[in-house]
């Protein structure tokens, strides 16, 4: 969604001293992008481990609660890293991201998958047998795990697409 207000904000942000400083540096953006990619990899791997356990494909020797607590902490540690590194990249080139439909879709999918992850972790924490309580809850676990996988693939795809739009 490219509104004149958004484009004016992007223009303003792009000309701030911090943005100009980042743009003028030869090492900041590559370092930030590398950190961003490593944090994305950590989140996706941790999320995939949880999802594969919920789908009963991998890690079935451990309870869902154990797998959830082991890998969810990685997700919640990496998310602030993603926020900070993402903010630096936005400040450096605001129009490239904020006005980009791929970026906007990425953010919507990110909010959805983090909500799913938070809710799954909360249910598992409050009741360690929640996901095994009934066939309908096992089916719900599988549906949420598949949604999570699809959303992460979409997030990564949109992230790559931002570079080309």
PyMOL commands that set and color helices and strands:
alter all, ss='L'
color gray80, all
select helices_A, chain A and resi 4-14+17-24+28-54+64-92+94-98+101-126+130-132+135-162
alter helices_A, ss='H'
color red, helices_A
deselect
rebuild
show_as cartoon
